């Protein structure tokens, strides 16, 4: 049996939405194991003058729960 949890995170970039997605996933993977898929929930941007100055993406990142992991409740 596989159980998944979901995190909603926001990524940002001054380059592109794709760059914001890649950076957000890279950062999440540093602290969350077993990442399995991502859904893009929303894209938005800040505009400065006549150009986009910053890109934002809201992501739903799923990861699998390690059912074999032992809880270390002893302190």
PDB file of N, CA, C, O and CB in Angstrom:
ATOM      1  N   UNK A   1       0.843  -1.170   0.000  1.00  0.00           N
ATOM      2  CA  UNK A   1       0.000   0.000   0.000  1.00  0.00           C
ATOM      3  C   UNK A   1       0.893   1.240   0.000  1.00  0.00           C
ATOM      4  O   UNK A   1       1.896   1.294   0.712  1.00  0.00           O
ATOM      5  CB  UNK A   1      -0.962  -0.006   1.218  1.00  0.00           C
ATOM      6  N   UNK A   2       0.522   2.222  -0.797  1.00  0.00           N
ATOM      7  CA  UNK A   2       1.274   3.466  -0.841  1.00  0.00           C
ATOM      8  C   UNK A   2       0.382   4.604  -0.353  1.00  0.00           C
ATOM      9  O   UNK A   2      -0.764   4.751  -0.779  1.00  0.00           O
ATOM     10  CB  UNK A   2       1.800   3.749  -2.275  1.00  0.00           C
ATOM     11  N   UNK A   3       0.941   5.400   0.550  1.00  0.00           N
ATOM     12  CA  UNK A   3       0.233   6.567   1.069  1.00  0.00           C
ATOM     13  C   UNK A   3       1.025   7.797   0.665  1.00  0.00           C
ATOM     14  O   UNK A   3       2.249   7.826   0.788  1.00  0.00           O
ATOM     15  CB  UNK A   3       0.048   6.491   2.628  1.00  0.00           C
ATOM     16  N   UNK A   4       0.325   8.808   0.186  1.00  0.00           N
ATOM     17  CA  UNK A   4       0.986  10.043  -0.220  1.00  0.00           C
ATOM     18  C   UNK A   4       0.476  11.207   0.608  1.00  0.00           C
ATOM     19  O   UNK A   4      -0.685  11.241   1.016  1.00  0.00           O
ATOM     20  CB  UNK A   4       0.766  10.314  -1.715  1.00  0.00           C
ATOM     21  N   UNK A   5       1.361  12.155   0.847  1.00  0.00           N
ATOM     22  CA  UNK A   5       1.000  13.419   1.478  1.00  0.00           C
ATOM     23  C   UNK A   5       1.258  14.513   0.461  1.00  0.00           C
ATOM     24  O   UNK A   5       2.012  14.326  -0.494  1.00  0.00           O
ATOM     25  CB  UNK A   5       1.806  13.665   2.807  1.00  0.00           C
ATOM     26  N   UNK A   6       0.627  15.650   0.674  1.00  0.00           N
ATOM     27  CA  UNK A   6       0.766  16.769  -0.242  1.00  0.00           C
ATOM     28  C   UNK A   6       1.202  18.022   0.505  1.00  0.00           C
ATOM     29  O   UNK A   6       0.749  18.294   1.617  1.00  0.00           O
ATOM     30  CB  UNK A   6      -0.546  17.021  -0.983  1.00  0.00           C
ATOM     31  N   UNK A   7       2.081  18.768  -0.126  1.00  0.00           N
ATOM     32  CA  UNK A   7       2.508  20.070   0.377  1.00  0.00           C
ATOM     33  C   UNK A   7       2.167  21.115  -0.674  1.00  0.00           C
ATOM     34  O   UNK A   7       2.342  20.882  -1.870  1.00  0.00           O
ATOM     35  CB  UNK A   7       4.040  20.084   0.712  1.00  0.00           C
ATOM     36  N   UNK A   8       1.685  22.252  -0.231  1.00  0.00           N
ATOM     37  CA  UNK A   8       1.474  23.379  -1.126  1.00  0.00           C
ATOM     38  C   UNK A   8       2.622  24.352  -0.873  1.00  0.00           C
ATOM     39  O   UNK A   8       2.799  24.838   0.244  1.00  0.00           O
ATOM     40  CB  UNK A   8       0.060  24.061  -0.898  1.00  0.00           C
ATOM     41  N   UNK A   9       3.398  24.631  -1.915  1.00  0.00           N
ATOM     42  CA  UNK A   9       4.532  25.543  -1.777  1.00  0.00           C
ATOM     43  C   UNK A   9       4.468  26.594  -2.888  1.00  0.00           C
ATOM     44  O   UNK A   9       3.803  26.404  -3.906  1.00  0.00           O
ATOM     45  CB  UNK A   9       5.885  24.764  -1.825  1.00  0.00           C
ATOM     46  N   UNK A  10       5.168  27.695  -2.671  1.00  0.00           N
ATOM     47  CA  UNK A  10       5.259  28.753  -3.672  1.00  0.00           C
ATOM     48  C   UNK A  10       6.715  28.947  -4.049  1.00  0.00           C
ATOM     49  O   UNK A  10       7.581  29.098  -3.187  1.00  0.00           O
ATOM     50  CB  UNK A  10       4.643  30.079  -3.149  1.00  0.00           C
ATOM     51  N   UNK A  11       6.973  28.942  -5.348  1.00  0.00           N
ATOM     52  CA  UNK A  11       8.308  29.205  -5.867  1.00  0.00           C
ATOM     53  C   UNK A  11       8.332  30.549  -6.571  1.00  0.00           C
ATOM     54  O   UNK A  11       7.298  31.038  -7.026  1.00  0.00           O
ATOM     55  CB  UNK A  11       8.754  28.089  -6.823  1.00  0.00           C
ATOM     56  N   UNK A  12       9.510  31.144  -6.661  1.00  0.00           N
ATOM     57  CA  UNK A  12       9.624  32.407  -7.375  1.00  0.00           C
ATOM     58  C   UNK A  12      10.939  32.471  -8.142  1.00  0.00           C
ATOM     59  O   UNK A  12      11.902  31.774  -7.823  1.00  0.00           O
ATOM     60  CB  UNK A  12       9.516  33.587  -6.402  1.00  0.00           C
ATOM     61  N   UNK A  13      10.952  33.328  -9.163  1.00  0.00           N
ATOM     62  CA  UNK A  13      12.127  33.495 -10.009  1.00  0.00           C
ATOM     63  C   UNK A  13      12.020  34.837 -10.723  1.00  0.00           C
ATOM     64  O   UNK A  13      10.923  35.342 -10.961  1.00  0.00           O
ATOM     65  CB  UNK A  13      12.261  32.322 -11.033  1.00  0.00           C
ATOM     66  N   UNK A  14      13.160  35.398 -11.056  1.00  0.00           N
ATOM     67  CA  UNK A  14      13.179  36.594 -11.897  1.00  0.00           C
ATOM     68  C   UNK A  14      13.382  36.228 -13.362  1.00  0.00           C
ATOM     69  O   UNK A  14      13.445  37.108 -14.220  1.00  0.00           O
ATOM     70  CB  UNK A  14      14.280  37.556 -11.437  1.00  0.00           C
ATOM     71  N   UNK A  15      13.486  34.921 -13.653  1.00  0.00           N
ATOM     72  CA  UNK A  15      13.776  34.446 -15.012  1.00  0.00           C
ATOM     73  C   UNK A  15      12.516  33.974 -15.738  1.00  0.00           C
ATOM     74  O   UNK A  15      12.202  34.464 -16.823  1.00  0.00           O
ATOM     75  CB  UNK A  15      14.795  33.311 -14.963  1.00  0.00           C
ATOM     76  N   UNK A  16      11.780  33.004 -15.128  1.00  0.00           N
ATOM     77  CA  UNK A  16      10.612  32.427 -15.797  1.00  0.00           C
ATOM     78  C   UNK A  16       9.798  31.603 -14.811  1.00  0.00           C
ATOM     79  O   UNK A  16      10.244  31.322 -13.699  1.00  0.00           O
ATOM     80  CB  UNK A  16      11.043  31.556 -16.997  1.00  0.00           C
ATOM     81  N   UNK A  17       8.579  31.215 -15.241  1.00  0.00           N
ATOM     82  CA  UNK A  17       7.777  30.320 -14.411  1.00  0.00           C
ATOM     83  C   UNK A  17       8.454  28.950 -14.316  1.00  0.00           C
ATOM     84  O   UNK A  17       8.457  28.334 -13.250  1.00  0.00           O
ATOM     85  CB  UNK A  17       6.342  30.179 -14.984  1.00  0.00           C
ATOM     86  N   UNK A  18       9.017  28.480 -15.406  1.00  0.00           N
ATOM     87  CA  UNK A  18       9.708  27.186 -15.382  1.00  0.00           C
ATOM     88  C   UNK A  18      10.846  27.213 -14.366  1.00  0.00           C
ATOM     89  O   UNK A  18      11.022  26.264 -13.603  1.00  0.00           O
ATOM     90  CB  UNK A  18      10.251  26.828 -16.787  1.00  0.00           C
ATOM     91  N   UNK A  19      11.614  28.293 -14.356  1.00  0.00           N
ATOM     92  CA  UNK A  19      12.713  28.414 -13.398  1.00  0.00           C
ATOM     93  C   UNK A  19      12.187  28.415 -11.964  1.00  0.00           C
ATOM     94  O   UNK A  19      12.802  27.823 -11.077  1.00  0.00           O
ATOM     95  CB  UNK A  19      13.522  29.695 -13.666  1.00  0.00           C
ATOM     96  N   UNK A  20      11.056  29.074 -11.733  1.00  0.00           N
ATOM     97  CA  UNK A  20      10.451  29.091 -10.393  1.00  0.00           C
ATOM     98  C   UNK A  20      10.046  27.684  -9.962  1.00  0.00           C
ATOM     99  O   UNK A  20      10.222  27.308  -8.803  1.00  0.00           O
ATOM    100  CB  UNK A  20       9.224  30.025 -10.365  1.00  0.00           C
ATOM    101  N   UNK A  21       9.500  26.904 -10.905  1.00  0.00           N
ATOM    102  CA  UNK A  21       9.105  25.524 -10.605  1.00  0.00           C
ATOM    103  C   UNK A  21      10.327  24.671 -10.273  1.00  0.00           C
ATOM    104  O   UNK A  21      10.338  23.952  -9.273  1.00  0.00           O
ATOM    105  CB  UNK A  21       8.338  24.911 -11.794  1.00  0.00           C
ATOM    106  N   UNK A  22      11.344  24.756 -11.108  1.00  0.00           N
ATOM    107  CA  UNK A  22      12.559  23.957 -10.910  1.00  0.00           C
ATOM    108  C   UNK A  22      13.216  24.297  -9.574  1.00  0.00           C
ATOM    109  O   UNK A  22      13.623  23.400  -8.835  1.00  0.00           O
ATOM    110  CB  UNK A  22      13.555  24.190 -12.065  1.00  0.00           C
ATOM    111  N   UNK A  23      13.318  25.578  -9.267  1.00  0.00           N
ATOM    112  CA  UNK A  23      13.939  25.994  -7.996  1.00  0.00           C
ATOM    113  C   UNK A  23      13.127  25.523  -6.790  1.00  0.00           C
ATOM    114  O   UNK A  23      13.697  25.067  -5.799  1.00  0.00           O
ATOM    115  CB  UNK A  23      14.088  27.523  -7.954  1.00  0.00           C
ATOM    116  N   UNK A  24      11.809  25.631  -6.870  1.00  0.00           N
ATOM    117  CA  UNK A  24      10.958  25.215  -5.748  1.00  0.00           C
ATOM    118  C   UNK A  24      11.083  23.718  -5.485  1.00  0.00           C
ATOM    119  O   UNK A  24      11.169  23.293  -4.333  1.00  0.00           O
ATOM    120  CB  UNK A  24       9.494  25.575  -6.025  1.00  0.00           C
ATOM    121  N   UNK A  25      11.093  22.923  -6.547  1.00  0.00           N
ATOM    122  CA  UNK A  25      11.235  21.475  -6.386  1.00  0.00           C
ATOM    123  C   UNK A  25      12.616  21.131  -5.827  1.00  0.00           C
ATOM    124  O   UNK A  25      12.738  20.263  -4.962  1.00  0.00           O
ATOM    125  CB  UNK A  25      11.009  20.755  -7.734  1.00  0.00           C
ATOM    126  N   UNK A  26      13.645  21.802  -6.313  1.00  0.00           N
ATOM    127  CA  UNK A  26      15.004  21.548  -5.807  1.00  0.00           C
ATOM    128  C   UNK A  26      15.101  21.861  -4.318  1.00  0.00           C
ATOM    129  O   UNK A  26      15.715  21.104  -3.566  1.00  0.00           O
ATOM    130  CB  UNK A  26      16.035  22.384  -6.587  1.00  0.00           C
ATOM    131  N   UNK A  27      14.506  22.962  -3.887  1.00  0.00           N
ATOM    132  CA  UNK A  27      14.545  23.317  -2.469  1.00  0.00           C
ATOM    133  C   UNK A  27      13.738  22.330  -1.629  1.00  0.00           C
ATOM    134  O   UNK A  27      14.189  21.914  -0.562  1.00  0.00           O
ATOM    135  CB  UNK A  27      14.014  24.739  -2.263  1.00  0.00           C
ATOM    136  N   UNK A  28      12.550  21.953  -2.100  1.00  0.00           N
ATOM    137  CA  UNK A  28      11.718  21.000  -1.356  1.00  0.00           C
ATOM    138  C   UNK A  28      12.422  19.661  -1.209  1.00  0.00           C
ATOM    139  O   UNK A  28      12.311  19.009  -0.171  1.00  0.00           O
ATOM    140  CB  UNK A  28      10.366  20.808  -2.052  1.00  0.00           C
ATOM    141  N   UNK A  29      13.147  19.245  -2.246  1.00  0.00           N
ATOM    142  CA  UNK A  29      13.815  17.936  -2.201  1.00  0.00           C
ATOM    143  C   UNK A  29      14.953  17.892  -1.188  1.00  0.00           C
ATOM    144  O   UNK A  29      15.421  16.809  -0.838  1.00  0.00           O
ATOM    145  CB  UNK A  29      14.350  17.581  -3.572  1.00  0.00           C
ATOM    146  N   UNK A  30      15.402  19.041  -0.715  1.00  0.00           N
ATOM    147  CA  UNK A  30      16.464  19.071   0.307  1.00  0.00           C
ATOM    148  C   UNK A  30      15.959  18.608   1.665  1.00  0.00           C
ATOM    149  O   UNK A  30      16.737  18.105   2.476  1.00  0.00           O
ATOM    150  CB  UNK A  30      17.039  20.479   0.431  1.00  0.00           C
ATOM    151  N   UNK A  31      14.661  18.771   1.923  1.00  0.00           N
ATOM    152  CA  UNK A  31      14.130  18.418   3.242  1.00  0.00           C
ATOM    153  C   UNK A  31      12.988  17.414   3.204  1.00  0.00           C
ATOM    154  O   UNK A  31      12.577  16.914   4.252  1.00  0.00           O
ATOM    155  CB  UNK A  31      13.666  19.650   3.935  1.00  0.00           C
ATOM    156  N   UNK A  32      12.466  17.107   2.017  1.00  0.00           N
ATOM    157  CA  UNK A  32      11.362  16.146   1.900  1.00  0.00           C
ATOM    158  C   UNK A  32      11.826  14.990   1.029  1.00  0.00           C
ATOM    159  O   UNK A  32      12.251  15.192  -0.109  1.00  0.00           O
ATOM    160  CB  UNK A  32      10.076  16.817   1.301  1.00  0.00           C
ATOM    161  N   UNK A  33      11.743  13.781   1.566  1.00  0.00           N
ATOM    162  CA  UNK A  33      12.126  12.578   0.823  1.00  0.00           C
ATOM    163  C   UNK A  33      10.948  12.041   0.018  1.00  0.00           C
ATOM    164  O   UNK A  33       9.789  12.347   0.299  1.00  0.00           O
ATOM    165  CB  UNK A  33      12.647  11.496   1.782  1.00  0.00           C
ATOM    166  N   UNK A  34      11.269  11.240  -0.982  1.00  0.00           N
ATOM    167  CA  UNK A  34      10.297  10.484  -1.769  1.00  0.00           C
ATOM    168  C   UNK A  34       9.317  11.368  -2.553  1.00  0.00           C
ATOM    169  O   UNK A  34       8.149  11.009  -2.700  1.00  0.00           O
ATOM    170  CB  UNK A  34       9.524   9.572  -0.859  1.00  0.00           C
ATOM    171  N   UNK A  35       9.780  12.519  -3.057  1.00  0.00           N
ATOM    172  CA  UNK A  35       8.912  13.340  -3.907  1.00  0.00           C
ATOM    173  C   UNK A  35       8.498  12.516  -5.120  1.00  0.00           C
ATOM    174  O   UNK A  35       9.316  11.809  -5.708  1.00  0.00           O
ATOM    175  CB  UNK A  35       9.632  14.659  -4.348  1.00  0.00           C
ATOM    176  N   UNK A  36       7.230  12.609  -5.488  1.00  0.00           N
ATOM    177  CA  UNK A  36       6.759  11.760  -6.579  1.00  0.00           C
ATOM    178  C   UNK A  36       6.105  12.516  -7.730  1.00  0.00           C
ATOM    179  O   UNK A  36       6.245  12.107  -8.882  1.00  0.00           O
ATOM    180  CB  UNK A  36       5.795  10.768  -6.046  1.00  0.00           C
ATOM    181  N   UNK A  37       5.402  13.597  -7.452  1.00  0.00           N
ATOM    182  CA  UNK A  37       4.812  14.361  -8.543  1.00  0.00           C
ATOM    183  C   UNK A  37       4.468  15.768  -8.090  1.00  0.00           C
ATOM    184  O   UNK A  37       4.437  16.076  -6.899  1.00  0.00           O
ATOM    185  CB  UNK A  37       3.566  13.658  -9.077  1.00  0.00           C
ATOM    186  N   UNK A  38       4.209  16.612  -9.080  1.00  0.00           N
ATOM    187  CA  UNK A  38       3.889  18.014  -8.809  1.00  0.00           C
ATOM    188  C   UNK A  38       2.723  18.431  -9.703  1.00  0.00           C
ATOM    189  O   UNK A  38       2.630  18.025 -10.861  1.00  0.00           O
ATOM    190  CB  UNK A  38       5.134  18.937  -9.046  1.00  0.00           C
ATOM    191  N   UNK A  39       1.846  19.243  -9.143  1.00  0.00           N
ATOM    192  CA  UNK A  39       0.757  19.849  -9.894  1.00  0.00           C
ATOM    193  C   UNK A  39       0.892  21.366  -9.771  1.00  0.00           C
ATOM    194  O   UNK A  39       1.029  21.899  -8.670  1.00  0.00           O
ATOM    195  CB  UNK A  39      -0.642  19.355  -9.377  1.00  0.00           C
ATOM    196  N   UNK A  40       0.854  22.038 -10.890  1.00  0.00           N
ATOM    197  CA  UNK A  40       0.928  23.494 -10.882  1.00  0.00           C
ATOM    198  C   UNK A  40      -0.477  24.017 -10.614  1.00  0.00           C
ATOM    199  O   UNK A  40      -1.394  23.796 -11.404  1.00  0.00           O
ATOM    200  CB  UNK A  40       1.504  24.056 -12.237  1.00  0.00           C
ATOM    201  N   UNK A  41      -0.634  24.707  -9.503  1.00  0.00           N
ATOM    202  CA  UNK A  41      -1.947  25.205  -9.110  1.00  0.00           C
ATOM    203  C   UNK A  41      -2.230  26.592  -9.676  1.00  0.00           C
ATOM    204  O   UNK A  41      -3.345  26.877 -10.114  1.00  0.00           O
ATOM    205  CB  UNK A  41      -2.056  25.236  -7.601  1.00  0.00           C
ATOM    206  N   UNK A  42      -1.215  27.451  -9.664  1.00  0.00           N
ATOM    207  CA  UNK A  42      -1.420  28.825 -10.126  1.00  0.00           C
ATOM    208  C   UNK A  42      -0.090  29.434 -10.543  1.00  0.00           C
ATOM    209  O   UNK A  42       0.956  29.126  -9.971  1.00  0.00           O
ATOM    210  CB  UNK A  42      -2.086  29.684  -9.024  1.00  0.00           C
ATOM    211  N   UNK A  43      -0.144  30.296 -11.541  1.00  0.00           N
ATOM    212  CA  UNK A  43       1.014  31.075 -11.964  1.00  0.00           C
ATOM    213  C   UNK A  43       0.611  32.542 -11.922  1.00  0.00           C
ATOM    214  O   UNK A  43      -0.501  32.898 -12.312  1.00  0.00           O
ATOM    215  CB  UNK A  43       1.509  30.653 -13.401  1.00  0.00           C
ATOM    216  N   UNK A  44       1.524  33.399 -11.443  1.00  0.00           N
ATOM    217  CA  UNK A  44       1.274  34.824 -11.432  1.00  0.00           C
ATOM    218  C   UNK A  44       2.609  35.546 -11.511  1.00  0.00           C
ATOM    219  O   UNK A  44       3.664  34.921 -11.406  1.00  0.00           O
ATOM    220  CB  UNK A  44       0.481  35.246 -10.168  1.00  0.00           C
ATOM    221  N   UNK A  45       2.565  36.845 -11.694  1.00  0.00           N
ATOM    222  CA  UNK A  45       3.813  37.595 -11.856  1.00  0.00           C
ATOM    223  C   UNK A  45       3.629  39.032 -11.405  1.00  0.00           C
ATOM    224  O   UNK A  45       2.520  39.567 -11.405  1.00  0.00           O
ATOM    225  CB  UNK A  45       4.290  37.554 -13.318  1.00  0.00           C
ATOM    226  N   UNK A  46       4.743  39.645 -11.020  1.00  0.00           N
ATOM    227  CA  UNK A  46       4.789  41.078 -10.773  1.00  0.00           C
ATOM    228  C   UNK A  46       5.264  41.757 -12.046  1.00  0.00           C
ATOM    229  O   UNK A  46       6.089  41.218 -12.784  1.00  0.00           O
ATOM    230  CB  UNK A  46       5.720  41.423  -9.566  1.00  0.00           C
ATOM    231  N   UNK A  47       4.735  42.936 -12.289  1.00  0.00           N
ATOM    232  CA  UNK A  47       5.132  43.702 -13.469  1.00  0.00           C
ATOM    233  C   UNK A  47       5.780  44.996 -13.011  1.00  0.00           C
ATOM    234  O   UNK A  47       5.287  45.672 -12.108  1.00  0.00           O
ATOM    235  CB  UNK A  47       3.911  43.989 -14.397  1.00  0.00           C
ATOM    236  N   UNK A  48       6.878  45.324 -13.640  1.00  0.00           N
ATOM    237  CA  UNK A  48       7.574  46.584 -13.394  1.00  0.00           C
ATOM    238  C   UNK A  48       7.709  47.301 -14.732  1.00  0.00           C
ATOM    239  O   UNK A  48       8.403  46.830 -15.633  1.00  0.00           O
ATOM    240  CB  UNK A  48       8.981  46.350 -12.721  1.00  0.00           C
ATOM    241  N   UNK A  49       7.047  48.430 -14.849  1.00  0.00           N
ATOM    242  CA  UNK A  49       7.031  49.112 -16.136  1.00  0.00           C
ATOM    243  C   UNK A  49       6.223  48.305 -17.130  1.00  0.00           C
ATOM    244  O   UNK A  49       5.030  48.075 -16.931  1.00  0.00           O
ATOM    245  CB  UNK A  49       8.460  49.340 -16.658  1.00  0.00           C
ATOM    246  N   UNK A  50       6.879  47.870 -18.210  1.00  0.00           N
ATOM    247  CA  UNK A  50       6.190  47.056 -19.211  1.00  0.00           C
ATOM    248  C   UNK A  50       6.724  45.630 -19.286  1.00  0.00           C
ATOM    249  O   UNK A  50       6.499  44.924 -20.268  1.00  0.00           O
ATOM    250  CB  UNK A  50       6.307  47.707 -20.566  1.00  0.00           C
ATOM    251  N   UNK A  51       7.443  45.210 -18.227  1.00  0.00           N
ATOM    252  CA  UNK A  51       8.035  43.865 -18.229  1.00  0.00           C
ATOM    253  C   UNK A  51       7.719  43.126 -16.931  1.00  0.00           C
ATOM    254  O   UNK A  51       7.485  43.733 -15.886  1.00  0.00           O
ATOM    255  CB  UNK A  51       9.559  43.948 -18.429  1.00  0.00           C
ATOM    256  N   UNK A  52       7.720  41.798 -17.032  1.00  0.00           N
ATOM    257  CA  UNK A  52       7.572  40.966 -15.836  1.00  0.00           C
ATOM    258  C   UNK A  52       8.867  41.041 -15.038  1.00  0.00           C
ATOM    259  O   UNK A  52       9.953  40.815 -15.571  1.00  0.00           O
ATOM    260  CB  UNK A  52       7.228  39.481 -16.210  1.00  0.00           C
ATOM    261  N   UNK A  53       8.737  41.362 -13.754  1.00  0.00           N
ATOM    262  CA  UNK A  53       9.918  41.476 -12.907  1.00  0.00           C
ATOM    263  C   UNK A  53      10.126  40.257 -12.008  1.00  0.00           C
ATOM    264  O   UNK A  53      11.249  39.984 -11.581  1.00  0.00           O
ATOM    265  CB  UNK A  53       9.815  42.716 -12.058  1.00  0.00           C
ATOM    266  N   UNK A  54       9.047  39.523 -11.719  1.00  0.00           N
ATOM    267  CA  UNK A  54       9.177  38.319 -10.887  1.00  0.00           C
ATOM    268  C   UNK A  54       8.022  37.370 -11.184  1.00  0.00           C
ATOM    269  O   UNK A  54       6.869  37.783 -11.307  1.00  0.00           O
ATOM    270  CB  UNK A  54       9.206  38.686  -9.371  1.00  0.00           C
ATOM    271  N   UNK A  55       8.358  36.097 -11.295  1.00  0.00           N
ATOM    272  CA  UNK A  55       7.401  35.031 -11.579  1.00  0.00           C
ATOM    273  C   UNK A  55       7.137  34.233 -10.306  1.00  0.00           C
ATOM    274  O   UNK A  55       8.055  33.968  -9.530  1.00  0.00           O
ATOM    275  CB  UNK A  55       7.924  34.103 -12.710  1.00  0.00           C
ATOM    276  N   UNK A  56       5.884  33.854 -10.096  1.00  0.00           N
ATOM    277  CA  UNK A  56       5.503  33.050  -8.932  1.00  0.00           C
ATOM    278  C   UNK A  56       4.692  31.841  -9.397  1.00  0.00           C
ATOM    279  O   UNK A  56       3.911  31.936 -10.344  1.00  0.00           O
ATOM    280  CB  UNK A  56       4.687  33.900  -7.908  1.00  0.00           C
ATOM    281  N   UNK A  57       4.882  30.715  -8.731  1.00  0.00           N
ATOM    282  CA  UNK A  57       4.078  29.515  -8.986  1.00  0.00           C
ATOM    283  C   UNK A  57       3.676  28.889  -7.662  1.00  0.00           C
ATOM    284  O   UNK A  57       4.492  28.765  -6.749  1.00  0.00           O
ATOM    285  CB  UNK A  57       4.859  28.492  -9.858  1.00  0.00           C
ATOM    286  N   UNK A  58       2.426  28.498  -7.566  1.00  0.00           N
ATOM    287  CA  UNK A  58       1.953  27.703  -6.428  1.00  0.00           C
ATOM    288  C   UNK A  58       1.913  26.266  -6.890  1.00  0.00           C
ATOM    289  O   UNK A  58       1.309  25.948  -7.915  1.00  0.00           O
ATOM    290  CB  UNK A  58       0.539  28.183  -5.910  1.00  0.00           C
ATOM    291  N   UNK A  59       2.557  25.399  -6.133  1.00  0.00           N
ATOM    292  CA  UNK A  59       2.684  23.996  -6.498  1.00  0.00           C
ATOM    293  C   UNK A  59       2.109  23.096  -5.420  1.00  0.00           C
ATOM    294  O   UNK A  59       2.232  23.381  -4.228  1.00  0.00           O
ATOM    295  CB  UNK A  59       4.140  23.643  -6.752  1.00  0.00           C
ATOM    296  N   UNK A  60       1.487  22.019  -5.840  1.00  0.00           N
ATOM    297  CA  UNK A  60       1.072  20.931  -4.950  1.00  0.00           C
ATOM    298  C   UNK A  60       2.072  19.815  -5.200  1.00  0.00           C
ATOM    299  O   UNK A  60       2.054  19.173  -6.250  1.00  0.00           O
ATOM    300  CB  UNK A  60      -0.442  20.460  -5.213  1.00  0.00           C
ATOM    301  N   UNK A  61       2.945  19.588  -4.224  1.00  0.00           N
ATOM    302  CA  UNK A  61       3.971  18.555  -4.352  1.00  0.00           C
ATOM    303  C   UNK A  61       3.554  17.348  -3.515  1.00  0.00           C
ATOM    304  O   UNK A  61       3.252  17.476  -2.328  1.00  0.00           O
ATOM    305  CB  UNK A  61       5.373  19.090  -3.904  1.00  0.00           C
ATOM    306  N   UNK A  62       3.542  16.182  -4.143  1.00  0.00           N
ATOM    307  CA  UNK A  62       3.186  14.949  -3.444  1.00  0.00           C
ATOM    308  C   UNK A  62       4.444  14.149  -3.127  1.00  0.00           C
ATOM    309  O   UNK A  62       5.411  14.145  -3.889  1.00  0.00           O
ATOM    310  CB  UNK A  62       2.205  14.103  -4.289  1.00  0.00           C
ATOM    311  N   UNK A  63       4.404  13.478  -1.987  1.00  0.00           N
ATOM    312  CA  UNK A  63       5.499  12.583  -1.623  1.00  0.00           C
ATOM    313  C   UNK A  63       4.942  11.363  -0.923  1.00  0.00           C
ATOM    314  O   UNK A  63       3.901  11.421  -0.268  1.00  0.00           O
ATOM    315  CB  UNK A  63       6.528  13.300  -0.726  1.00  0.00           C
ATOM    316  N   UNK A  64       5.648  10.263  -1.068  1.00  0.00           N
ATOM    317  CA  UNK A  64       5.218   8.995  -0.469  1.00  0.00           C
ATOM    318  C   UNK A  64       5.656   8.915   0.975  1.00  0.00           C
ATOM    319  O   UNK A  64       6.730   9.392   1.345  1.00  0.00           O
ATOM    320  CB  UNK A  64       5.775   7.803  -1.254  1.00  0.00           C
ATOM    321  N   UNK A  65       4.809   8.305   1.787  1.00  0.00           N
ATOM    322  CA  UNK A  65       5.125   8.060   3.192  1.00  0.00           C
ATOM    323  C   UNK A  65       5.907   6.752   3.273  1.00  0.00           C
ATOM    324  O   UNK A  65       5.511   5.749   2.679  1.00  0.00           O
ATOM    325  CB  UNK A  65       3.823   8.003   4.077  1.00  0.00           C
ATOM    326  N   UNK A  66       7.011   6.765   4.007  1.00  0.00           N
ATOM    327  CA  UNK A  66       7.809   5.555   4.210  1.00  0.00           C
ATOM    328  C   UNK A  66       7.151   4.730   5.312  1.00  0.00           C
ATOM    329  O   UNK A  66       7.320   5.027   6.495  1.00  0.00           O
ATOM    330  CB  UNK A  66       9.298   5.905   4.576  1.00  0.00           C
ATOM    331  N   UNK A  67       6.409   3.706   4.933  1.00  0.00           N
ATOM    332  CA  UNK A  67       5.695   2.887   5.907  1.00  0.00           C
ATOM    333  C   UNK A  67       6.630   2.008   6.739  1.00  0.00           C
ATOM    334  O   UNK A  67       6.224   1.492   7.780  1.00  0.00           O
ATOM    335  CB  UNK A  67       4.682   2.020   5.197  1.00  0.00           C
ATOM    336  N   UNK A  68       7.872   1.832   6.294  1.00  0.00           N
ATOM    337  CA  UNK A  68       8.819   1.000   7.022  1.00  0.00           C
ATOM    338  C   UNK A  68       9.686   1.807   7.992  1.00  0.00           C
ATOM    339  O   UNK A  68      10.491   1.234   8.727  1.00  0.00           O
ATOM    340  CB  UNK A  68       9.701   0.259   6.046  1.00  0.00           C
ATOM    341  N   UNK A  69       9.531   3.099   7.998  1.00  0.00           N
ATOM    342  CA  UNK A  69      10.335   3.963   8.864  1.00  0.00           C
ATOM    343  C   UNK A  69       9.926   3.750  10.309  1.00  0.00           C
ATOM    344  O   UNK A  69       8.741   3.709  10.642  1.00  0.00           O
ATOM    345  CB  UNK A  69      10.178   5.453   8.469  1.00  0.00           C
ATOM    346  N   UNK A  70      10.926   3.616  11.152  1.00  0.00           N
ATOM    347  CA  UNK A  70      10.655   3.450  12.571  1.00  0.00           C
ATOM    348  C   UNK A  70      10.636   4.820  13.240  1.00  0.00           C
ATOM    349  O   UNK A  70      11.519   5.645  13.007  1.00  0.00           O
ATOM    350  CB  UNK A  70      11.708   2.525  13.235  1.00  0.00           C
ATOM    351  N   UNK A  71       9.637   5.052  14.063  1.00  0.00           N
ATOM    352  CA  UNK A  71       9.560   6.311  14.807  1.00  0.00           C
ATOM    353  C   UNK A  71      10.527   6.250  15.961  1.00  0.00           C
ATOM    354  O   UNK A  71      10.560   5.267  16.700  1.00  0.00           O
ATOM    355  CB  UNK A  71       8.121   6.587  15.312  1.00  0.00           C
ATOM    356  N   UNK A  72      11.299   7.274  16.118  1.00  0.00           N
ATOM    357  CA  UNK A  72      12.219   7.359  17.244  1.00  0.00           C
ATOM    358  C   UNK A  72      11.587   8.274  18.285  1.00  0.00           C
ATOM    359  O   UNK A  72      11.821   9.483  18.292  1.00  0.00           O
ATOM    360  CB  UNK A  72      13.633   7.887  16.799  1.00  0.00           C
ATOM    361  N   UNK A  73      10.780   7.680  19.166  1.00  0.00           N
ATOM    362  CA  UNK A  73      10.090   8.464  20.177  1.00  0.00           C
ATOM    363  C   UNK A  73      10.854   8.509  21.491  1.00  0.00           C
ATOM    364  O   UNK A  73      10.446   9.197  22.427  1.00  0.00           O
ATOM    365  CB  UNK A  73       8.711   7.907  20.408  1.00  0.00           C
ATOM    366  N   UNK A  74      11.983   7.763  21.565  1.00  0.00           N
ATOM    367  CA  UNK A  74      12.805   7.794  22.765  1.00  0.00           C
ATOM    368  C   UNK A  74      13.633   9.074  22.782  1.00  0.00           C
ATOM    369  O   UNK A  74      14.305   9.400  21.804  1.00  0.00           O
ATOM    370  CB  UNK A  74      13.719   6.548  22.840  1.00  0.00           C
ATOM    371  N   UNK A  75      13.583   9.781  23.876  1.00  0.00           N
ATOM    372  CA  UNK A  75      14.358  11.022  23.977  1.00  0.00           C
ATOM    373  C   UNK A  75      15.511  10.818  24.907  1.00  0.00           C
ATOM    374  O   UNK A  75      16.293  11.742  25.134  1.00  0.00           O
ATOM    375  CB  UNK A  75      13.489  12.190  24.457  1.00  0.00           C
TER     376      UNK A  75
END
